[in-house]
């Protein structure tokens, strides 16, 4: 998530356009958008979000981001499986904890 979030902070101009939405049932929705930099000859980036209703009506949470057809949740699941195969669950948890402590908050200002 931080990789994509940091890339999108580079988009200081341009546009974000919702191109379609779909109700997948059970409080889950699929939102497609096109992100354009506004730079001449640049291709737009297509981003899809899978969202679900969170604790209450009209509150939603993103649970997957699909950039150019690549699902972050599927990619993350594959990475976790690889780490568990090569090490174990305790190693995965310790690595996740150390990265969470070291990672700057999304949207935090850099000095």
FIDRENSE-744565 format. One record per atom (N, C-alpha, C, O): residue number from 1; chain; x, y negated, z. Coordinates in nm, 2 decimals. Layout:
! residues N
r i->NUM ch->A px->X py->Y pz->Z;
...
//
This chain:
! residues 111
r i->1 ch->A px->0.08 py->0.12 pz->0.00;
r i->1 ch->A px->0.00 py->0.00 pz->0.00;
r i->1 ch->A px->0.09 py->-0.12 pz->0.00;
r i->1 ch->A px->0.06 py->-0.22 pz->-0.07;
r i->2 ch->A px->0.19 py->-0.12 pz->0.08;
r i->2 ch->A px->0.28 py->-0.24 pz->0.09;
r i->2 ch->A px->0.35 py->-0.27 pz->-0.05;
r i->2 ch->A px->0.38 py->-0.38 pz->-0.08;
r i->3 ch->A px->0.38 py->-0.16 pz->-0.12;
r i->3 ch->A px->0.45 py->-0.18 pz->-0.25;
r i->3 ch->A px->0.36 py->-0.25 pz->-0.34;
r i->3 ch->A px->0.40 py->-0.35 pz->-0.41;
r i->4 ch->A px->0.23 py->-0.21 pz->-0.35;
r i->4 ch->A px->0.14 py->-0.28 pz->-0.44;
r i->4 ch->A px->0.10 py->-0.42 pz->-0.39;
r i->4 ch->A px->0.09 py->-0.51 pz->-0.47;
r i->5 ch->A px->0.08 py->-0.43 pz->-0.26;
r i->5 ch->A px->0.05 py->-0.56 pz->-0.20;
r i->5 ch->A px->0.16 py->-0.66 pz->-0.23;
r i->5 ch->A px->0.13 py->-0.78 pz->-0.26;
r i->6 ch->A px->0.28 py->-0.62 pz->-0.22;
r i->6 ch->A px->0.39 py->-0.72 pz->-0.24;
r i->6 ch->A px->0.40 py->-0.75 pz->-0.39;
r i->6 ch->A px->0.43 py->-0.87 pz->-0.43;
r i->7 ch->A px->0.36 py->-0.66 pz->-0.48;
r i->7 ch->A px->0.36 py->-0.69 pz->-0.62;
r i->7 ch->A px->0.25 py->-0.79 pz->-0.66;
r i->7 ch->A px->0.27 py->-0.88 pz->-0.74;
r i->8 ch->A px->0.14 py->-0.77 pz->-0.59;
r i->8 ch->A px->0.03 py->-0.86 pz->-0.62;
r i->8 ch->A px->0.05 py->-1.00 pz->-0.57;
r i->8 ch->A px->-0.02 py->-1.10 pz->-0.61;
r i->9 ch->A px->0.14 py->-1.02 pz->-0.47;
r i->9 ch->A px->0.16 py->-1.16 pz->-0.42;
r i->9 ch->A px->0.24 py->-1.24 pz->-0.53;
r i->9 ch->A px->0.24 py->-1.36 pz->-0.52;
r i->10 ch->A px->0.30 py->-1.17 pz->-0.62;
r i->10 ch->A px->0.37 py->-1.24 pz->-0.73;
r i->10 ch->A px->0.27 py->-1.30 pz->-0.83;
r i->10 ch->A px->0.31 py->-1.39 pz->-0.91;
r i->11 ch->A px->0.14 py->-1.26 pz->-0.82;
r i->11 ch->A px->0.04 py->-1.32 pz->-0.91;
r i->11 ch->A px->-0.01 py->-1.45 pz->-0.85;
r i->11 ch->A px->-0.11 py->-1.45 pz->-0.78;
r i->12 ch->A px->0.06 py->-1.56 pz->-0.87;
r i->12 ch->A px->0.02 py->-1.69 pz->-0.82;
r i->12 ch->A px->-0.07 py->-1.76 pz->-0.91;
r i->12 ch->A px->-0.13 py->-1.86 pz->-0.87;
r i->13 ch->A px->-0.08 py->-1.72 pz->-1.03;
r i->13 ch->A px->-0.18 py->-1.78 pz->-1.12;
r i->13 ch->A px->-0.25 py->-1.66 pz->-1.20;
r i->13 ch->A px->-0.23 py->-1.55 pz->-1.16;
r i->14 ch->A px->-0.33 py->-1.69 pz->-1.29;
r i->14 ch->A px->-0.40 py->-1.59 pz->-1.37;
r i->14 ch->A px->-0.53 py->-1.56 pz->-1.31;
r i->14 ch->A px->-0.59 py->-1.65 pz->-1.25;
r i->15 ch->A px->-0.58 py->-1.44 pz->-1.33;
r i->15 ch->A px->-0.72 py->-1.42 pz->-1.28;
r i->15 ch->A px->-0.74 py->-1.27 pz->-1.24;
r i->15 ch->A px->-0.67 py->-1.18 pz->-1.28;
r i->16 ch->A px->-0.84 py->-1.26 pz->-1.16;
r i->16 ch->A px->-0.89 py->-1.13 pz->-1.12;
r i->16 ch->A px->-1.04 py->-1.12 pz->-1.16;
r i->16 ch->A px->-1.12 py->-1.20 pz->-1.13;
r i->17 ch->A px->-1.07 py->-1.02 pz->-1.24;
r i->17 ch->A px->-1.20 py->-1.01 pz->-1.30;
r i->17 ch->A px->-1.26 py->-0.87 pz->-1.27;
r i->17 ch->A px->-1.20 py->-0.77 pz->-1.31;
r i->18 ch->A px->-1.38 py->-0.87 pz->-1.20;
r i->18 ch->A px->-1.44 py->-0.74 pz->-1.18;
r i->18 ch->A px->-1.51 py->-0.70 pz->-1.31;
r i->18 ch->A px->-1.59 py->-0.78 pz->-1.37;
r i->19 ch->A px->-1.48 py->-0.58 pz->-1.36;
r i->19 ch->A px->-1.53 py->-0.54 pz->-1.49;
r i->19 ch->A px->-1.64 py->-0.44 pz->-1.48;
r i->19 ch->A px->-1.73 py->-0.43 pz->-1.57;
r i->20 ch->A px->-1.65 py->-0.37 pz->-1.37;
r i->20 ch->A px->-1.77 py->-0.28 pz->-1.35;
r i->20 ch->A px->-1.77 py->-0.23 pz->-1.20;
r i->20 ch->A px->-1.67 py->-0.24 pz->-1.13;
r i->21 ch->A px->-1.89 py->-0.19 pz->-1.16;
r i->21 ch->A px->-1.91 py->-0.13 pz->-1.03;
r i->21 ch->A px->-2.00 py->-0.01 pz->-1.05;
r i->21 ch->A px->-2.08 py->0.00 pz->-1.14;
r i->22 ch->A px->-1.99 py->0.08 pz->-0.96;
r i->22 ch->A px->-2.07 py->0.21 pz->-0.96;
r i->22 ch->A px->-2.10 py->0.25 pz->-0.82;
r i->22 ch->A px->-2.01 py->0.26 pz->-0.74;
r i->23 ch->A px->-2.22 py->0.29 pz->-0.80;
r i->23 ch->A px->-2.26 py->0.35 pz->-0.67;
r i->23 ch->A px->-2.24 py->0.50 pz->-0.68;
r i->23 ch->A px->-2.31 py->0.56 pz->-0.76;
r i->24 ch->A px->-2.15 py->0.55 pz->-0.60;
r i->24 ch->A px->-2.12 py->0.70 pz->-0.60;
r i->24 ch->A px->-2.21 py->0.77 pz->-0.50;
r i->24 ch->A px->-2.19 py->0.89 pz->-0.49;
r i->25 ch->A px->-2.30 py->0.70 pz->-0.43;
r i->25 ch->A px->-2.38 py->0.77 pz->-0.33;
r i->25 ch->A px->-2.31 py->0.78 pz->-0.20;
r i->25 ch->A px->-2.19 py->0.77 pz->-0.19;
r i->26 ch->A px->-2.39 py->0.81 pz->-0.10;
r i->26 ch->A px->-2.34 py->0.83 pz->0.04;
r i->26 ch->A px->-2.26 py->0.71 pz->0.09;
r i->26 ch->A px->-2.17 py->0.72 pz->0.17;
r i->27 ch->A px->-2.30 py->0.59 pz->0.04;
r i->27 ch->A px->-2.23 py->0.47 pz->0.09;
r i->27 ch->A px->-2.10 py->0.44 pz->0.03;
r i->27 ch->A px->-2.02 py->0.36 pz->0.08;
r i->28 ch->A px->-2.06 py->0.52 pz->-0.08;
r i->28 ch->A px->-1.94 py->0.50 pz->-0.15;
r i->28 ch->A px->-1.96 py->0.43 pz->-0.28;
r i->28 ch->A px->-2.06 py->0.46 pz->-0.35;
r i->29 ch->A px->-1.86 py->0.34 pz->-0.32;
r i->29 ch->A px->-1.87 py->0.27 pz->-0.44;
r i->29 ch->A px->-1.74 py->0.26 pz->-0.51;
r i->29 ch->A px->-1.63 py->0.28 pz->-0.45;
r i->30 ch->A px->-1.74 py->0.24 pz->-0.64;
r i->30 ch->A px->-1.62 py->0.24 pz->-0.73;
r i->30 ch->A px->-1.63 py->0.10 pz->-0.79;
r i->30 ch->A px->-1.72 py->0.07 pz->-0.86;
r i->31 ch->A px->-1.52 py->0.02 pz->-0.77;
r i->31 ch->A px->-1.51 py->-0.11 pz->-0.83;
r i->31 ch->A px->-1.39 py->-0.12 pz->-0.92;
r i->31 ch->A px->-1.28 py->-0.09 pz->-0.88;
r i->32 ch->A px->-1.41 py->-0.16 pz->-1.05;
r i->32 ch->A px->-1.30 py->-0.17 pz->-1.14;
r i->32 ch->A px->-1.28 py->-0.32 pz->-1.17;
r i->32 ch->A px->-1.37 py->-0.40 pz->-1.17;
r i->33 ch->A px->-1.15 py->-0.35 pz->-1.18;
r i->33 ch->A px->-1.11 py->-0.49 pz->-1.20;
r i->33 ch->A px->-0.99 py->-0.50 pz->-1.29;
r i->33 ch->A px->-0.92 py->-0.40 pz->-1.31;
r i->34 ch->A px->-0.98 py->-0.62 pz->-1.36;
r i->34 ch->A px->-0.87 py->-0.64 pz->-1.44;
r i->34 ch->A px->-0.79 py->-0.76 pz->-1.38;
r i->34 ch->A px->-0.85 py->-0.87 pz->-1.35;
r i->35 ch->A px->-0.66 py->-0.74 pz->-1.37;
r i->35 ch->A px->-0.58 py->-0.85 pz->-1.31;
r i->35 ch->A px->-0.48 py->-0.90 pz->-1.42;
r i->35 ch->A px->-0.41 py->-0.82 pz->-1.48;
r i->36 ch->A px->-0.49 py->-1.03 pz->-1.45;
r i->36 ch->A px->-0.41 py->-1.09 pz->-1.55;
r i->36 ch->A px->-0.32 py->-1.20 pz->-1.49;
r i->36 ch->A px->-0.36 py->-1.27 pz->-1.40;
r i->37 ch->A px->-0.20 py->-1.20 pz->-1.54;
r i->37 ch->A px->-0.10 py->-1.30 pz->-1.48;
r i->37 ch->A px->-0.12 py->-1.44 pz->-1.54;
r i->37 ch->A px->-0.09 py->-1.54 pz->-1.48;
r i->38 ch->A px->-0.18 py->-1.45 pz->-1.66;
r i->38 ch->A px->-0.20 py->-1.57 pz->-1.72;
r i->38 ch->A px->-0.08 py->-1.61 pz->-1.81;
r i->38 ch->A px->-0.07 py->-1.71 pz->-1.88;
r i->39 ch->A px->0.03 py->-1.52 pz->-1.81;
r i->39 ch->A px->0.15 py->-1.55 pz->-1.89;
r i->39 ch->A px->0.12 py->-1.50 pz->-2.03;
r i->39 ch->A px->0.05 py->-1.40 pz->-2.05;
r i->40 ch->A px->0.17 py->-1.58 pz->-2.13;
r i->40 ch->A px->0.16 py->-1.54 pz->-2.27;
r i->40 ch->A px->0.21 py->-1.40 pz->-2.29;
r i->40 ch->A px->0.32 py->-1.36 pz->-2.24;
r i->41 ch->A px->0.14 py->-1.32 pz->-2.37;
r i->41 ch->A px->0.18 py->-1.19 pz->-2.42;
r i->41 ch->A px->0.19 py->-1.08 pz->-2.30;
r i->41 ch->A px->0.24 py->-0.97 pz->-2.33;
r i->42 ch->A px->0.14 py->-1.11 pz->-2.18;
r i->42 ch->A px->0.14 py->-1.01 pz->-2.08;
r i->42 ch->A px->0.01 py->-0.93 pz->-2.08;
r i->42 ch->A px->-0.10 py->-0.98 pz->-2.11;
r i->43 ch->A px->0.03 py->-0.81 pz->-2.05;
r i->43 ch->A px->-0.09 py->-0.71 pz->-2.05;
r i->43 ch->A px->-0.15 py->-0.72 pz->-1.92;
r i->43 ch->A px->-0.09 py->-0.73 pz->-1.81;
r i->44 ch->A px->-0.29 py->-0.71 pz->-1.91;
r i->44 ch->A px->-0.35 py->-0.70 pz->-1.78;
r i->44 ch->A px->-0.33 py->-0.57 pz->-1.71;
r i->44 ch->A px->-0.29 py->-0.47 pz->-1.77;
r i->45 ch->A px->-0.34 py->-0.57 pz->-1.58;
r i->45 ch->A px->-0.33 py->-0.45 pz->-1.50;
r i->45 ch->A px->-0.47 py->-0.41 pz->-1.46;
r i->45 ch->A px->-0.55 py->-0.49 pz->-1.41;
r i->46 ch->A px->-0.50 py->-0.28 pz->-1.47;
r i->46 ch->A px->-0.63 py->-0.23 pz->-1.44;
r i->46 ch->A px->-0.63 py->-0.17 pz->-1.30;
r i->46 ch->A px->-0.55 py->-0.07 pz->-1.28;
r i->47 ch->A px->-0.71 py->-0.21 pz->-1.21;
r i->47 ch->A px->-0.71 py->-0.17 pz->-1.08;
r i->47 ch->A px->-0.85 py->-0.12 pz->-1.04;
r i->47 ch->A px->-0.95 py->-0.20 pz->-1.06;
r i->48 ch->A px->-0.86 py->-0.01 pz->-0.98;
r i->48 ch->A px->-0.99 py->0.04 pz->-0.93;
r i->48 ch->A px->-0.98 py->0.06 pz->-0.78;
r i->48 ch->A px->-0.88 py->0.10 pz->-0.73;
r i->49 ch->A px->-1.09 py->0.03 pz->-0.72;
r i->49 ch->A px->-1.10 py->0.04 pz->-0.57;
r i->49 ch->A px->-1.21 py->0.14 pz->-0.54;
r i->49 ch->A px->-1.32 py->0.13 pz->-0.60;
r i->50 ch->A px->-1.19 py->0.23 pz->-0.45;
r i->50 ch->A px->-1.30 py->0.31 pz->-0.39;
r i->50 ch->A px->-1.32 py->0.26 pz->-0.26;
r i->50 ch->A px->-1.23 py->0.25 pz->-0.17;
r i->51 ch->A px->-1.45 py->0.22 pz->-0.23;
r i->51 ch->A px->-1.48 py->0.16 pz->-0.11;
r i->51 ch->A px->-1.60 py->0.24 pz->-0.05;
r i->51 ch->A px->-1.68 py->0.30 pz->-0.12;
r i->52 ch->A px->-1.61 py->0.23 pz->0.08;
r i->52 ch->A px->-1.73 py->0.29 pz->0.15;
r i->52 ch->A px->-1.78 py->0.20 pz->0.26;
r i->52 ch->A px->-1.71 py->0.11 pz->0.31;
r i->53 ch->A px->-1.90 py->0.22 pz->0.29;
r i->53 ch->A px->-1.96 py->0.14 pz->0.40;
r i->53 ch->A px->-1.90 py->0.17 pz->0.53;
r i->53 ch->A px->-1.88 py->0.29 pz->0.56;
r i->54 ch->A px->-1.86 py->0.07 pz->0.60;
r i->54 ch->A px->-1.80 py->0.08 pz->0.73;
r i->54 ch->A px->-1.90 py->0.05 pz->0.83;
r i->54 ch->A px->-2.02 py->0.03 pz->0.80;
r i->55 ch->A px->-1.87 py->0.06 pz->0.96;
r i->55 ch->A px->-1.95 py->0.05 pz->1.07;
r i->55 ch->A px->-2.06 py->-0.06 pz->1.07;
r i->55 ch->A px->-2.06 py->-0.16 pz->1.14;
r i->56 ch->A px->-2.15 py->-0.05 pz->0.98;
r i->56 ch->A px->-2.26 py->-0.15 pz->0.97;
r i->56 ch->A px->-2.29 py->-0.19 pz->0.83;
r i->56 ch->A px->-2.21 py->-0.18 pz->0.74;
r i->57 ch->A px->-2.41 py->-0.24 pz->0.81;
r i->57 ch->A px->-2.46 py->-0.28 pz->0.68;
r i->57 ch->A px->-2.38 py->-0.40 pz->0.63;
r i->57 ch->A px->-2.34 py->-0.49 pz->0.71;
r i->58 ch->A px->-2.35 py->-0.40 pz->0.50;
r i->58 ch->A px->-2.27 py->-0.50 pz->0.44;
r i->58 ch->A px->-2.13 py->-0.52 pz->0.48;
r i->58 ch->A px->-2.07 py->-0.62 pz->0.46;
r i->59 ch->A px->-2.07 py->-0.42 pz->0.54;
r i->59 ch->A px->-1.93 py->-0.41 pz->0.58;
r i->59 ch->A px->-1.87 py->-0.29 pz->0.50;
r i->59 ch->A px->-1.92 py->-0.18 pz->0.51;
r i->60 ch->A px->-1.76 py->-0.32 pz->0.43;
r i->60 ch->A px->-1.70 py->-0.22 pz->0.35;
r i->60 ch->A px->-1.55 py->-0.21 pz->0.38;
r i->60 ch->A px->-1.49 py->-0.30 pz->0.42;
r i->61 ch->A px->-1.50 py->-0.09 pz->0.35;
r i->61 ch->A px->-1.35 py->-0.06 pz->0.37;
r i->61 ch->A px->-1.30 py->0.01 pz->0.24;
r i->61 ch->A px->-1.37 py->0.10 pz->0.19;
r i->62 ch->A px->-1.19 py->-0.04 pz->0.20;
r i->62 ch->A px->-1.12 py->0.03 pz->0.08;
r i->62 ch->A px->-1.05 py->0.16 pz->0.13;
r i->62 ch->A px->-0.98 py->0.15 pz->0.23;
r i->63 ch->A px->-1.08 py->0.27 pz->0.07;
r i->63 ch->A px->-1.01 py->0.39 pz->0.11;
r i->63 ch->A px->-0.92 py->0.45 pz->0.00;
r i->63 ch->A px->-0.85 py->0.55 pz->0.03;
r i->64 ch->A px->-0.93 py->0.39 pz->-0.12;
r i->64 ch->A px->-0.83 py->0.43 pz->-0.22;
r i->64 ch->A px->-0.82 py->0.32 pz->-0.32;
r i->64 ch->A px->-0.91 py->0.25 pz->-0.35;
r i->65 ch->A px->-0.70 py->0.30 pz->-0.37;
r i->65 ch->A px->-0.67 py->0.21 pz->-0.48;
r i->65 ch->A px->-0.61 py->0.29 pz->-0.59;
r i->65 ch->A px->-0.51 py->0.36 pz->-0.57;
r i->66 ch->A px->-0.66 py->0.27 pz->-0.71;
r i->66 ch->A px->-0.61 py->0.34 pz->-0.83;
r i->66 ch->A px->-0.56 py->0.23 pz->-0.93;
r i->66 ch->A px->-0.63 py->0.15 pz->-0.98;
r i->67 ch->A px->-0.43 py->0.23 pz->-0.94;
r i->67 ch->A px->-0.36 py->0.13 pz->-1.03;
r i->67 ch->A px->-0.32 py->0.20 pz->-1.16;
r i->67 ch->A px->-0.24 py->0.30 pz->-1.15;
r i->68 ch->A px->-0.37 py->0.15 pz->-1.27;
r i->68 ch->A px->-0.34 py->0.21 pz->-1.40;
r i->68 ch->A px->-0.36 py->0.36 pz->-1.40;
r i->68 ch->A px->-0.28 py->0.44 pz->-1.46;
r i->69 ch->A px->-0.46 py->0.41 pz->-1.34;
r i->69 ch->A px->-0.50 py->0.55 pz->-1.34;
r i->69 ch->A px->-0.43 py->0.64 pz->-1.23;
r i->69 ch->A px->-0.46 py->0.76 pz->-1.22;
r i->70 ch->A px->-0.35 py->0.58 pz->-1.15;
r i->70 ch->A px->-0.27 py->0.65 pz->-1.05;
r i->70 ch->A px->-0.34 py->0.62 pz->-0.91;
r i->70 ch->A px->-0.33 py->0.51 pz->-0.86;
r i->71 ch->A px->-0.39 py->0.73 pz->-0.85;
r i->71 ch->A px->-0.46 py->0.71 pz->-0.72;
r i->71 ch->A px->-0.36 py->0.71 pz->-0.61;
r i->71 ch->A px->-0.27 py->0.80 pz->-0.59;
r i->72 ch->A px->-0.36 py->0.61 pz->-0.52;
r i->72 ch->A px->-0.27 py->0.60 pz->-0.41;
r i->72 ch->A px->-0.30 py->0.71 pz->-0.31;
r i->72 ch->A px->-0.20 py->0.76 pz->-0.25;
r i->73 ch->A px->-0.42 py->0.75 pz->-0.29;
r i->73 ch->A px->-0.45 py->0.85 pz->-0.19;
r i->73 ch->A px->-0.40 py->0.99 pz->-0.24;
r i->73 ch->A px->-0.35 py->1.06 pz->-0.15;
r i->74 ch->A px->-0.41 py->1.01 pz->-0.36;
r i->74 ch->A px->-0.36 py->1.14 pz->-0.42;
r i->74 ch->A px->-0.21 py->1.14 pz->-0.41;
r i->74 ch->A px->-0.15 py->1.25 pz->-0.38;
r i->75 ch->A px->-0.15 py->1.03 pz->-0.45;
r i->75 ch->A px->0.00 py->1.02 pz->-0.45;
r i->75 ch->A px->0.05 py->1.04 pz->-0.30;
r i->75 ch->A px->0.15 py->1.12 pz->-0.28;
r i->76 ch->A px->-0.02 py->0.98 pz->-0.21;
r i->76 ch->A px->0.03 py->0.99 pz->-0.07;
r i->76 ch->A px->0.01 py->1.13 pz->-0.02;
r i->76 ch->A px->0.09 py->1.18 pz->0.05;
r i->77 ch->A px->-0.10 py->1.19 pz->-0.05;
r i->77 ch->A px->-0.13 py->1.33 pz->-0.01;
r i->77 ch->A px->-0.01 py->1.42 pz->-0.06;
r i->77 ch->A px->0.03 py->1.51 pz->0.01;
r i->78 ch->A px->0.03 py->1.40 pz->-0.19;
r i->78 ch->A px->0.14 py->1.48 pz->-0.25;
r i->78 ch->A px->0.27 py->1.46 pz->-0.18;
r i->78 ch->A px->0.34 py->1.55 pz->-0.15;
r i->79 ch->A px->0.30 py->1.33 pz->-0.14;
r i->79 ch->A px->0.42 py->1.30 pz->-0.07;
r i->79 ch->A px->0.42 py->1.36 pz->0.07;
r i->79 ch->A px->0.52 py->1.42 pz->0.11;
r i->80 ch->A px->0.31 py->1.36 pz->0.14;
r i->80 ch->A px->0.30 py->1.42 pz->0.27;
r i->80 ch->A px->0.32 py->1.57 pz->0.26;
r i->80 ch->A px->0.39 py->1.63 pz->0.34;
r i->81 ch->A px->0.26 py->1.63 pz->0.16;
r i->81 ch->A px->0.27 py->1.78 pz->0.14;
r i->81 ch->A px->0.42 py->1.82 pz->0.12;
r i->81 ch->A px->0.46 py->1.92 pz->0.17;
r i->82 ch->A px->0.49 py->1.74 pz->0.04;
r i->82 ch->A px->0.63 py->1.76 pz->0.01;
r i->82 ch->A px->0.71 py->1.75 pz->0.14;
r i->82 ch->A px->0.80 py->1.84 pz->0.16;
r i->83 ch->A px->0.69 py->1.65 pz->0.22;
r i->83 ch->A px->0.77 py->1.63 pz->0.34;
r i->83 ch->A px->0.74 py->1.75 pz->0.43;
r i->83 ch->A px->0.83 py->1.80 pz->0.50;
r i->84 ch->A px->0.61 py->1.79 pz->0.45;
r i->84 ch->A px->0.58 py->1.90 pz->0.54;
r i->84 ch->A px->0.64 py->2.03 pz->0.49;
r i->84 ch->A px->0.69 py->2.11 pz->0.57;
r i->85 ch->A px->0.64 py->2.05 pz->0.36;
r i->85 ch->A px->0.71 py->2.17 pz->0.30;
r i->85 ch->A px->0.86 py->2.18 pz->0.33;
r i->85 ch->A px->0.91 py->2.28 pz->0.36;
r i->86 ch->A px->0.92 py->2.06 pz->0.32;
r i->86 ch->A px->1.07 py->2.06 pz->0.33;
r i->86 ch->A px->1.11 py->2.04 pz->0.48;
r i->86 ch->A px->1.22 py->2.07 pz->0.51;
r i->87 ch->A px->1.02 py->1.99 pz->0.56;
r i->87 ch->A px->1.05 py->1.97 pz->0.71;
r i->87 ch->A px->0.94 py->2.03 pz->0.79;
r i->87 ch->A px->0.92 py->2.15 pz->0.79;
r i->88 ch->A px->0.87 py->1.95 pz->0.86;
r i->88 ch->A px->0.75 py->2.00 pz->0.93;
r i->88 ch->A px->0.66 py->1.88 pz->0.97;
r i->88 ch->A px->0.70 py->1.76 pz->0.94;
r i->89 ch->A px->0.55 py->1.90 pz->1.03;
r i->89 ch->A px->0.45 py->1.79 pz->1.06;
r i->89 ch->A px->0.51 py->1.69 pz->1.15;
r i->89 ch->A px->0.49 py->1.57 pz->1.14;
r i->90 ch->A px->0.59 py->1.74 pz->1.25;
r i->90 ch->A px->0.65 py->1.65 pz->1.35;
r i->90 ch->A px->0.74 py->1.55 pz->1.28;
r i->90 ch->A px->0.75 py->1.43 pz->1.32;
r i->91 ch->A px->0.82 py->1.60 pz->1.19;
r i->91 ch->A px->0.91 py->1.51 pz->1.11;
r i->91 ch->A px->0.83 py->1.41 pz->1.03;
r i->91 ch->A px->0.87 py->1.29 pz->1.03;
r i->92 ch->A px->0.72 py->1.45 pz->0.97;
r i->92 ch->A px->0.64 py->1.35 pz->0.89;
r i->92 ch->A px->0.59 py->1.24 pz->0.99;
r i->92 ch->A px->0.59 py->1.13 pz->0.95;
r i->93 ch->A px->0.54 py->1.28 pz->1.10;
r i->93 ch->A px->0.48 py->1.19 pz->1.20;
r i->93 ch->A px->0.59 py->1.09 pz->1.24;
r i->93 ch->A px->0.57 py->0.97 pz->1.26;
r i->94 ch->A px->0.71 py->1.14 pz->1.27;
r i->94 ch->A px->0.82 py->1.05 pz->1.32;
r i->94 ch->A px->0.86 py->0.96 pz->1.21;
r i->94 ch->A px->0.89 py->0.84 pz->1.24;
r i->95 ch->A px->0.86 py->1.00 pz->1.09;
r i->95 ch->A px->0.90 py->0.91 pz->0.97;
r i->95 ch->A px->0.79 py->0.80 pz->0.95;
r i->95 ch->A px->0.82 py->0.69 pz->0.93;
r i->96 ch->A px->0.67 py->0.84 pz->0.96;
r i->96 ch->A px->0.56 py->0.75 pz->0.95;
r i->96 ch->A px->0.56 py->0.64 pz->1.06;
r i->96 ch->A px->0.54 py->0.52 pz->1.04;
r i->97 ch->A px->0.59 py->0.69 pz->1.18;
r i->97 ch->A px->0.59 py->0.60 pz->1.30;
r i->97 ch->A px->0.71 py->0.50 pz->1.28;
r i->97 ch->A px->0.69 py->0.38 pz->1.31;
r i->98 ch->A px->0.83 py->0.55 pz->1.24;
r i->98 ch->A px->0.94 py->0.46 pz->1.22;
r i->98 ch->A px->0.92 py->0.36 pz->1.11;
r i->98 ch->A px->0.96 py->0.24 pz->1.12;
r i->99 ch->A px->0.85 py->0.40 pz->1.01;
r i->99 ch->A px->0.82 py->0.30 pz->0.90;
r i->99 ch->A px->0.72 py->0.20 pz->0.94;
r i->99 ch->A px->0.73 py->0.08 pz->0.90;
r i->100 ch->A px->0.62 py->0.24 pz->1.02;
r i->100 ch->A px->0.52 py->0.15 pz->1.06;
r i->100 ch->A px->0.58 py->0.04 pz->1.15;
r i->100 ch->A px->0.54 py->-0.07 pz->1.15;
r i->101 ch->A px->0.67 py->0.08 pz->1.24;
r i->101 ch->A px->0.74 py->-0.02 pz->1.33;
r i->101 ch->A px->0.83 py->-0.11 pz->1.25;
r i->101 ch->A px->0.83 py->-0.23 pz->1.28;
r i->102 ch->A px->0.90 py->-0.06 pz->1.14;
r i->102 ch->A px->0.99 py->-0.14 pz->1.07;
r i->102 ch->A px->0.92 py->-0.23 pz->0.96;
r i->102 ch->A px->0.98 py->-0.33 pz->0.92;
r i->103 ch->A px->0.80 py->-0.19 pz->0.92;
r i->103 ch->A px->0.74 py->-0.26 pz->0.81;
r i->103 ch->A px->0.68 py->-0.40 pz->0.85;
r i->103 ch->A px->0.62 py->-0.41 pz->0.96;
r i->104 ch->A px->0.70 py->-0.50 pz->0.77;
r i->104 ch->A px->0.64 py->-0.63 pz->0.80;
r i->104 ch->A px->0.49 py->-0.62 pz->0.77;
r i->104 ch->A px->0.45 py->-0.54 pz->0.69;
r i->105 ch->A px->0.41 py->-0.70 pz->0.84;
r i->105 ch->A px->0.27 py->-0.70 pz->0.81;
r i->105 ch->A px->0.24 py->-0.75 pz->0.67;
r i->105 ch->A px->0.30 py->-0.84 pz->0.63;
r i->106 ch->A px->0.14 py->-0.69 pz->0.61;
r i->106 ch->A px->0.10 py->-0.74 pz->0.48;
r i->106 ch->A px->0.05 py->-0.88 pz->0.49;
r i->106 ch->A px->-0.03 py->-0.91 pz->0.58;
r i->107 ch->A px->0.10 py->-0.97 pz->0.41;
r i->107 ch->A px->0.06 py->-1.11 pz->0.41;
r i->107 ch->A px->0.15 py->-1.19 pz->0.50;
r i->107 ch->A px->0.13 py->-1.31 pz->0.51;
r i->108 ch->A px->0.24 py->-1.13 pz->0.57;
r i->108 ch->A px->0.33 py->-1.20 pz->0.66;
r i->108 ch->A px->0.43 py->-1.29 pz->0.58;
r i->108 ch->A px->0.47 py->-1.25 pz->0.47;
r i->109 ch->A px->0.45 py->-1.41 pz->0.63;
r i->109 ch->A px->0.54 py->-1.50 pz->0.56;
r i->109 ch->A px->0.69 py->-1.46 pz->0.58;
r i->109 ch->A px->0.73 py->-1.41 pz->0.68;
r i->110 ch->A px->0.76 py->-1.47 pz->0.47;
r i->110 ch->A px->0.90 py->-1.44 pz->0.47;
r i->110 ch->A px->0.98 py->-1.56 pz->0.50;
r i->110 ch->A px->0.95 py->-1.67 pz->0.45;
r i->111 ch->A px->1.08 py->-1.55 pz->0.58;
r i->111 ch->A px->1.17 py->-1.67 pz->0.61;
r i->111 ch->A px->1.28 py->-1.68 pz->0.51;
r i->111 ch->A px->1.36 py->-1.78 pz->0.52;
//
